[in-house]
């Protein structure tokens, strides 16, 4: 099956610093990658959709200058949380999709961010 | 608005069968997905239904009725490792996934 990895798994940082999270599709080329955020006991919330080589599409209420997304290749997307604050502490999950919009998304293992 | 409803929590006994229901109201329909999510982990894909009927995959089956806006996930021969949250998600006319809040399934010995 399709494998998606994320790095790092865990990150603890001080308030005001920036954190970069990588999402890689290991055995397939992902035409589209998605970034989600999940707060405790809540459902997944889509933050943004990115296609390789083009700018990400952000969901309403998600600050694009704070959550920088770079989709440099068909196997790598990065999410940078700039000037992180404690309220940004969350579980960040990426997913990748092969082919068209009707295809299944495969999820990475997630990155748990704690901002002190 | 768009809405996905599923029970918040269910409890079942090891070895038994449990059915998790999902009803939806979305702008368009391009398929329904079920995902399993263990605590602290990312979701893993279980099933995809786009046509009416039952799809069976081992101990798990998923059913869809588009006219009723209804799906269920059926888990047979429950094992302790099946304790997890089960997320229902519908792909709308814009091919966006609309997520339910998830059903926490507790398996008791």
Interface residues (C-beta under 8 A of the other chain):
Chain A: X42 X43 X44 X45 X46 X91 X93 X101 X102 X104 X105 X106 X107 X108 X109 X110 X112
Chain B: X30 X31 X33 X35 X40 X41 X42 X43 X44 X45 X48 X50 X87 X91 X95 X96 X97 X99 X100 X101 X102
